[in-house]
Amino acid sequence: MENTQWKWSYVSIFFAAVFAVICIYTLTSLEGMEGGFALAFVSFFLAATGIAVALLFYHRARVMDSILKGTRLLAHWVYSPEDSEASAQREYADYQERNRAMFIVIGGMLIIAALICIIFLGEGGLITGIFLLAFTGFLFIVSRGVPVIVLKQALKGPKEAYIAEDGIIYRGEVYPFRSFLMKMKEVTLKEGSAGNPPLLVFSFSQLIWIIYSPFDIAIPVPPDQQEKAKEIAGFLG
């Protein structure tokens, strides 16, 4: 299984460097009261965000390497194509709703900031406000498109789950139990019903700006692994 987290860490660092250069350029080359300060602030914010995201992917990459090497591994389950597809379709709706809620929070804050710039900061504020509104539109497209991309990747990705003492890998995505932006809160075992398999549910809380957003990763339990799942829930929970 390829550890793609390293790639995303490098991409985030690249974008952070680009916005840092833009920030320095606006401070040294543009008149502050004519939009320079506003553009510098936005660029600085995006550069800082890029650094934070890069650190997040860096930590995820290290945890994924550790799990794949078998360090502190508790279970490794492989699923049939049919079971994997059914599980991916169930998770798609939850992920889509989570992205929608995230956009409402972040997009709303960006729109408020854009209106403040347009109303109170003159011509330079108008440029900054338009930039923020355009960025909000971009986030809207991302919030709608990413769930579809994730679903396609889940259908094509590795049909397996790794559960370790420091994190899980499910369909090629890694979820550390503890990082500076995310923390695993509890593990529960949900009984199966109506043809659905039992689920080992890992409940996480993720920091998005200044708001904690909860989400769950539900890993299907193979028929012959229910006792093992109970042990894992008791040990990690």
N, C-alpha and C positions, 0 to 999 in steps of 0.2 A: 504494500500500500504506500502510495507516494505521500510524503508530508508536504502539502502545498502551503502550510502556514508560513514557512520561511519566505516563499515568494511574496505573499501579501505583506509581510513585514517590510521587505525591501521596497515594495511599491509605495507603502505608506510613508517610509522615510523619504523617498523621492519627492512625493507631493508636499511633504512638510518642508523640504529644502526649497522647492519652487515658491511656496507662499512666503517663506522667510525672506527670500530674495526680493519678492514683490514688496514686502513690508519695509525692508531697508531702502528700496528704491523710492517708495512714496514719501518716506520721511526725509530723504536727502534731496529729492528732485521736485517735489510738488509743494505748493503753498498749503500750509496746514489748514487755514480757515477756508480754503476753497476746495475742500474735499480730501486733502492729503491725510489729515488725522483720521478721518472716518475710514478711508481705504486702508490705512496702516493698521487700524484696529481690527478690521475684518480679516486682513491678511494674517495678522498675528494670531487671531483666534483660530483660523483654519490651520496655521502651522502648528500651533499647540495641540490641536485636535489630531493632526497627522502623527505627531510624536506619541501621543497617548495611544492611538490605534496601533502604531508600530510596536510599542512596548507590549500591548495586549497580544498581538500575533506572535511576538518573540516568545512570550511565556507559553502560549498555546503550542508553539512549535517544539519547545523543549519538553513539555509534558507528553506530547504525541510521540516524540522520539523515545521517551522513557517507556511508555506503554507498549509500543511496537517491539521494543527490545525484551519485553517480558518482565520488566521490573515491577514487582508488587502487583502482578496480574491476578485477578480473582476469577474471571470467566472470559471465555471467547466463544461466542455463538454465531453460527452461520445459518442463513435463512434461504428457503427456496425462493425462486423468482416470483411465484404467485403470492406467497406470504409477504414478501418485501413490498410488492406493488400495492397490496391492500393496506399495509401500514402507512406507506407514503401518502396515499390518497386521504387517509384519516388525518394525518398530521398537516396536510396542506391547508385546510380550512383554519386550523388554529394559528398557523404561522401567518396566514394572510391577515387575520384579525389583529394579531400582535403588531404587525407592521403598520396597519392602519392607525392603531392607537398611538404608536410611536410618532407617526407623521403629524397627527393632530397636535401633540405636545410641542415638538420641535418646530413644525411649520407655523404654528400659532405664535411662538416667540419670535421667529424671524419676521413674520408679517408686522408684528407690533414694532420691532426695531426698525423695519423699513419705513413705516409710517412716521415714526419719530424723526428719522433722518430727513425725509421729504418735507415735513412740516416745519422743522425747527433749524435745519442746517443749511438752508439756502441752496445755491446751485450745486455745490459739492455734495450736499446731502441728497439731492435728487439723483445724482449718479450712483451714490452708494445705495440708496433705496431701491433703484431699479436693479442693481446687482443683487441685492438681497432677495428681491421678489423673483428674479430669474433663478437664483439658487434654490428658492423654495419650490419653484416649478420643477426643477431638476430632482429634488428630493421626492416630490409627489410621483414622478415617473418611476423613480427607484423603488418607492414603497409599493407600487403596483407590479413592477416588473420582477423584482427580486424573488418573491414567492414562486412565481412561475419558473424562474431559472433554477431555484432550489429544488422544486418538484422534479424537473427534468434531470437534474444531477442525481437526485435520490434514486430515480428509476434506473439510471445508468451506472450509478456508483457501486462500491463494494457492498454486498448484501451480508454484512456481518457486524457484530458488535463486540467491542473489547471493554471490559469493566475492570478497573484497577483501583488501588487504594487512593490514588491522587487524581483520578479523572476517568472519563469514558470516551471512547471513540465509537460513533454510530454513523454508519454509511459514509465513512471517510471524513467526518467532521469531529473535531476534538472539543471536549468541554472539561476544562480543569475544574476541580472542586473548589479551588480558591485562587483568586488573582486580585489585582488591585481594582478591577472594575466589575468583578463577578464573584459570586459565592454560592455554593451549594447549601441549601437550607435543610433539606430532609430527603429521605428515600422511603418510598412506600410501595408495597406490593398490592396491586389491584387484581381481584379475581376476574377471570374471563366470563363473558356472557354473550348470548345470542350469536354464537359462532366466532366471537372475537377472542383472541388468546389472552392469558394473563399478562399484565404489564408491570414492569419494574419502573416506577416513575421517579425521576430525579428532579426535584424542584429547586430552581435557581432564582437568584435575585441579581439583576444586572443594573449598574449605574449608568443612566443616560443623562448626561449633563448633571443636573442636581436632583434627578428623580430616579428612584429605584423602580425598575420594571420587572415583575416576576414572570417566569416562563418555566414550562416543564419539558423534559425530554423523556418520552415514554418508550421504553425498549421492550418489544415483545419477548415473552419467555417461551422457549421451545417446550414441547409437551413433556420431555423427559428431564427437564431442568428446573422444575418448580421447587423442589427441596433446596436446590442450590440457590435459587432466587430468594427464598426465605432466609437462608443463611446470610446472603449478601445484604438484604434489607436490614437484618438485625445488626450486622457488623458495621455497616456504613451509617445506618440511621441513628 
